[in-house]
């Protein structure tokens, strides 16, 4: 595959960075100072949940244990997301340096990259890259002469399960079990991989850490909005002229993004992937930020020719396949929602039934064990509500009239 | 299975256990290696893994049955996965599927008569900006047309 590294530019993640700089700088600081910088940066986890990274690392650092782990979550399975692929392929130095910094900060000796099975072609190049880091003493024993700081990184390959992006399911699968999410508490920061304190961080979060350590927390906080500092990588696909990864500050309007990627006659945008929300044209002036439309970065553009019911069906089929089946709301609920889409497709529905299914969706949001079932009803509810007219009433009653 | 085959497989699995360790946390990587080489993890292989990791064979089966990329039933020598998720769907994945189905004379999910290909759907391959995408074994191919997809299959040995 082609690489276009030198063409990518951006305010934070794609700004200039020299391999090893973050490690050098971090090792000259105390652990507390690094945590303070992170706190100043107000960096939040980039996988989508948005938990403050400084808090996560502070808690993991405070946990008492001889063994601690830092896991880089590279299991990006959210439909429409591919930013981690770009980071790992073109900017591995940012990700791995961020991991070493994290290891130093929380007091861990081992980092694990959980690479999704679909990205197996990245395994060899990444392993080669780690080998170079070892040669340069950016990994290994007494890193860059820092006495007693030993750290190494291992890559673990997933096997095609979307739910393993959930941190406890990821840990289960690392331990050699079915990738079923755990009940929380305990959280991984206390009882994670092999029962040890473990910090699980998104690829992009770790890349941001490298920049923050070198350039400072307040530099990072200058970008974005008050509650959503820094920038975000957006994976843009669908009906637009220039799909790809874009780095934009948080707080960018959906309409601005659409302009940049050359989207024309756009009807709707799915923000946050299948588990996110479908935003109709009337709301394109909303901003992408934790305080408005929060997202892990997936942006799928639909133009006027797209049948939104077909889109919804594709999403629900995805969730039916990817539900781990452990808890009933998610296992059964997604099947029921998909059946609902199919009866709408056939025109055999009643509004009473559809309303019941929306209620079921809201129940799933509350009752499911992990983020999968809690968010899988989002597209069902948001597409049926925002495209009510198209689906139920268009032209002589839409599907109702068929 | 012949005894010689069994012995060879046992030796192979032992080498993976030597590489990744005999802790349960090595299980997925070991299974991944077996899957890659044989395109399935046979009952005998499951028993051998279980023996070497000192766990019950059904624990191994349980993990295999969970993951989309692991299977206990044999598949074709080459695995073709076509991304079915929304972005590739919009870029024309069904055209690829139909062309491949016609060319190989099978339906998606099936294995060709000569056992050369198993063709499956995959969920999001993370190549949404360059769809429709297809993977043949561990290699990915982008921005395909039905014709190009069939041509690629022709190049596989």
HADDOCK unambig.tbl for C-alpha pairs under 7 A between the chains (distance, minus, plus):
assign (segid A and resid 77 and name CA) (segid B and resid 124 and name CA) 6.51 0.50 0.50
assign (segid A and resid 77 and name CA) (segid B and resid 126 and name CA) 7.00 0.50 0.50
assign (segid A and resid 79 and name CA) (segid B and resid 85 and name CA) 6.59 0.50 0.50
assign (segid A and resid 79 and name CA) (segid B and resid 124 and name CA) 5.40 0.50 0.50
assign (segid A and resid 80 and name CA) (segid B and resid 87 and name CA) 6.75 0.50 0.50
assign (segid A and resid 80 and name CA) (segid B and resid 126 and name CA) 6.75 0.50 0.50
assign (segid A and resid 80 and name CA) (segid B and resid 128 and name CA) 5.62 0.50 0.50
assign (segid A and resid 81 and name CA) (segid B and resid 126 and name CA) 5.99 0.50 0.50
assign (segid A and resid 82 and name CA) (segid B and resid 126 and name CA) 4.90 0.50 0.50
assign (segid A and resid 82 and name CA) (segid B and resid 127 and name CA) 6.44 0.50 0.50
assign (segid A and resid 118 and name CA) (segid B and resid 125 and name CA) 5.81 0.50 0.50
assign (segid A and resid 120 and name CA) (segid B and resid 138 and name CA) 6.28 0.50 0.50
assign (segid A and resid 121 and name CA) (segid B and resid 138 and name CA) 6.11 0.50 0.50
assign (segid A and resid 121 and name CA) (segid B and resid 139 and name CA) 6.56 0.50 0.50
assign (segid A and resid 157 and name CA) (segid B and resid 29 and name CA) 6.67 0.50 0.50
assign (segid A and resid 159 and name CA) (segid B and resid 67 and name CA) 5.75 0.50 0.50
assign (segid A and resid 159 and name CA) (segid B and resid 68 and name CA) 6.50 0.50 0.50
assign (segid A and resid 159 and name CA) (segid B and resid 69 and name CA) 5.12 0.50 0.50
assign (segid A and resid 159 and name CA) (segid B and resid 70 and name CA) 6.99 0.50 0.50
assign (segid A and resid 160 and name CA) (segid B and resid 67 and name CA) 5.98 0.50 0.50
assign (segid A and resid 160 and name CA) (segid B and resid 68 and name CA) 5.15 0.50 0.50
assign (segid A and resid 160 and name CA) (segid B and resid 69 and name CA) 5.46 0.50 0.50
assign (segid A and resid 161 and name CA) (segid B and resid 67 and name CA) 5.90 0.50 0.50
assign (segid A and resid 161 and name CA) (segid B and resid 68 and name CA) 6.37 0.50 0.50
assign (segid A and resid 174 and name CA) (segid B and resid 25 and name CA) 5.78 0.50 0.50
assign (segid A and resid 175 and name CA) (segid B and resid 24 and name CA) 6.31 0.50 0.50
assign (segid A and resid 175 and name CA) (segid B and resid 25 and name CA) 4.06 0.50 0.50
assign (segid A and resid 176 and name CA) (segid B and resid 24 and name CA) 5.40 0.50 0.50
assign (segid A and resid 176 and name CA) (segid B and resid 25 and name CA) 4.59 0.50 0.50
assign (segid A and resid 176 and name CA) (segid B and resid 26 and name CA) 6.56 0.50 0.50
assign (segid A and resid 176 and name CA) (segid B and resid 27 and name CA) 5.08 0.50 0.50
assign (segid A and resid 176 and name CA) (segid B and resid 28 and name CA) 5.74 0.50 0.50
assign (segid A and resid 177 and name CA) (segid B and resid 63 and name CA) 5.94 0.50 0.50
assign (segid A and resid 178 and name CA) (segid B and resid 62 and name CA) 6.91 0.50 0.50
assign (segid A and resid 178 and name CA) (segid B and resid 63 and name CA) 4.95 0.50 0.50
assign (segid A and resid 178 and name CA) (segid B and resid 66 and name CA) 5.93 0.50 0.50
assign (segid A and resid 236 and name CA) (segid B and resid 129 and name CA) 6.74 0.50 0.50
assign (segid A and resid 237 and name CA) (segid B and resid 87 and name CA) 6.36 0.50 0.50
assign (segid A and resid 237 and name CA) (segid B and resid 128 and name CA) 5.71 0.50 0.50
assign (segid A and resid 237 and name CA) (segid B and resid 129 and name CA) 4.92 0.50 0.50
assign (segid A and resid 238 and name CA) (segid B and resid 87 and name CA) 5.34 0.50 0.50
assign (segid A and resid 243 and name CA) (segid B and resid 129 and name CA) 5.08 0.50 0.50
assign (segid A and resid 244 and name CA) (segid B and resid 129 and name CA) 5.31 0.50 0.50
assign (segid A and resid 311 and name CA) (segid B and resid 86 and name CA) 6.73 0.50 0.50
assign (segid A and resid 314 and name CA) (segid B and resid 85 and name CA) 6.72 0.50 0.50
assign (segid A and resid 314 and name CA) (segid B and resid 86 and name CA) 6.20 0.50 0.50
assign (segid A and resid 318 and name CA) (segid B and resid 123 and name CA) 6.99 0.50 0.50
